[in-house]
Amino acid sequence: MKKTLALPDSRRDVPFRSDAYLFLQATWFGKPLNDKQMADAFNDSQHPRNAQHALSQVADRMESNDPAVRTSAKPWYSQAIAAASSSESALRSTAAW
């Protein structure tokens, strides 16, 4: 006997997204950020997780084999240094990493 998942009436008109997908989107730092998104993330003091994502992107750019991508990380060095002395321990840890 095959079991099927029945959604409540309130969720039938909403496109289905798995909880695992939503969790991954909220926690994964691999999604590339453009320069505007990185600036917004570093300036968002209410959500330090966004700054952690931007720090991760700076690290990815620094480690890139492409010299142009490595150069694109330079404008963010001062933000990374500032994050190292943040009051948020998670930010300090990410900056040190």
C-alpha positions as a Markdown table, in Angstrom:
| # | Residue | x | y | z |
|---|---|---|---|---|
| 1 | Met | 0.0 | 0.0 | 0.0 |
| 2 | Lys | 1.4 | 3.4 | -1.0 |
| 3 | Lys | 1.0 | 6.3 | 1.4 |
| 4 | Thr | 0.5 | 9.8 | 0.1 |
| 5 | Leu | 1.0 | 13.1 | 1.9 |
| 6 | Ala | -2.1 | 15.2 | 2.3 |
| 7 | Leu | -1.5 | 18.9 | 2.8 |
| 8 | Pro | -3.9 | 21.0 | 4.9 |
| 9 | Asp | -6.4 | 23.1 | 2.9 |
| 10 | Ser | -4.4 | 26.3 | 3.8 |
| 11 | Arg | -1.3 | 25.0 | 2.1 |
| 12 | Arg | -2.7 | 23.6 | -1.1 |
| 13 | Asp | -2.4 | 26.8 | -3.1 |
| 14 | Val | 1.2 | 27.4 | -2.0 |
| 15 | Pro | 4.0 | 26.0 | -4.1 |
| 16 | Phe | 5.7 | 23.1 | -2.2 |
| 17 | Arg | 9.2 | 23.6 | -0.9 |
| 18 | Ser | 10.8 | 21.1 | 1.4 |
| 19 | Asp | 11.9 | 22.1 | 4.8 |
| 20 | Ala | 15.3 | 20.8 | 4.0 |
| 21 | Tyr | 15.6 | 23.2 | 1.0 |
| 22 | Leu | 14.5 | 26.1 | 3.2 |
| 23 | Phe | 17.0 | 25.1 | 5.9 |
| 24 | Leu | 19.8 | 24.9 | 3.3 |
| 25 | Gln | 19.0 | 28.3 | 1.9 |
| 26 | Ala | 19.1 | 29.8 | 5.4 |
| 27 | Thr | 22.3 | 28.3 | 6.5 |
| 28 | Trp | 24.5 | 27.8 | 3.4 |
| 29 | Phe | 27.1 | 30.4 | 2.6 |
| 30 | Gly | 27.9 | 29.2 | -0.9 |
| 31 | Lys | 25.4 | 31.3 | -2.7 |
| 32 | Pro | 27.4 | 34.0 | -4.5 |
| 33 | Leu | 26.8 | 37.6 | -3.5 |
| 34 | Asn | 27.4 | 40.6 | -5.8 |
| 35 | Asp | 29.1 | 43.7 | -4.4 |
| 36 | Lys | 25.9 | 45.4 | -3.5 |
| 37 | Gln | 24.6 | 42.4 | -1.6 |
| 38 | Met | 28.0 | 42.2 | 0.2 |
| 39 | Ala | 27.9 | 45.9 | 1.2 |
| 40 | Asp | 24.3 | 45.4 | 2.4 |
| 41 | Ala | 25.3 | 42.4 | 4.4 |
| 42 | Phe | 28.3 | 44.1 | 6.1 |
| 43 | Asn | 26.1 | 47.1 | 7.0 |
| 44 | Asp | 23.2 | 45.0 | 8.4 |
| 45 | Ser | 24.0 | 45.1 | 12.2 |
| 46 | Gln | 20.7 | 43.4 | 13.0 |
| 47 | His | 21.5 | 40.2 | 11.1 |
| 48 | Pro | 25.1 | 39.1 | 11.8 |
| 49 | Arg | 24.5 | 35.9 | 9.8 |
| 50 | Asn | 24.4 | 38.1 | 6.6 |
| 51 | Ala | 27.8 | 39.5 | 7.5 |
| 52 | Gln | 29.1 | 35.9 | 8.0 |
| 53 | His | 27.9 | 35.1 | 4.5 |
| 54 | Ala | 29.7 | 38.1 | 3.1 |
| 55 | Leu | 32.9 | 37.1 | 5.0 |
| 56 | Ser | 32.7 | 33.7 | 3.6 |
| 57 | Gln | 32.4 | 35.2 | 0.1 |
| 58 | Val | 35.5 | 37.3 | 0.7 |
| 59 | Ala | 37.4 | 34.2 | 1.7 |
| 60 | Asp | 36.1 | 32.4 | -1.5 |
| 61 | Arg | 37.3 | 35.3 | -3.6 |
| 62 | Met | 40.7 | 35.4 | -2.0 |
| 63 | Glu | 41.2 | 31.7 | -2.6 |
| 64 | Ser | 40.1 | 31.8 | -6.3 |
| 65 | Asn | 42.4 | 30.7 | -9.0 |
| 66 | Asp | 41.2 | 33.7 | -11.2 |
| 67 | Pro | 43.4 | 36.8 | -10.5 |
| 68 | Ala | 40.4 | 39.1 | -11.3 |
| 69 | Val | 38.3 | 37.3 | -8.7 |
| 70 | Arg | 41.1 | 37.6 | -6.1 |
| 71 | Thr | 41.4 | 41.3 | -6.8 |
| 72 | Ser | 37.6 | 41.7 | -6.3 |
| 73 | Ala | 38.1 | 40.7 | -2.6 |
| 74 | Lys | 40.5 | 43.6 | -1.9 |
| 75 | Pro | 37.8 | 46.3 | -1.3 |
| 76 | Trp | 36.4 | 44.1 | 1.5 |
| 77 | Tyr | 39.6 | 43.6 | 3.5 |
| 78 | Ser | 38.7 | 46.5 | 5.8 |
| 79 | Gln | 35.3 | 45.0 | 6.5 |
| 80 | Ala | 36.8 | 41.6 | 7.3 |
| 81 | Ile | 39.3 | 43.3 | 9.7 |
| 82 | Ala | 36.4 | 45.2 | 11.4 |
| 83 | Ala | 34.4 | 42.0 | 11.7 |
| 84 | Ala | 37.4 | 40.5 | 13.6 |
| 85 | Ser | 36.7 | 42.9 | 16.5 |
| 86 | Ser | 32.9 | 42.7 | 16.4 |
| 87 | Ser | 30.9 | 42.2 | 19.6 |
| 88 | Glu | 29.3 | 39.1 | 17.9 |
| 89 | Ser | 31.4 | 36.0 | 18.6 |
| 90 | Ala | 30.1 | 34.3 | 15.5 |
| 91 | Leu | 31.4 | 37.1 | 13.3 |
| 92 | Arg | 34.8 | 37.2 | 15.1 |
| 93 | Ser | 35.1 | 33.4 | 14.6 |
| 94 | Thr | 34.2 | 33.7 | 10.9 |
| 95 | Ala | 36.6 | 36.6 | 10.3 |
| 96 | Ala | 39.4 | 34.6 | 12.0 |
| 97 | Trp | 38.7 | 31.6 | 9.9 |
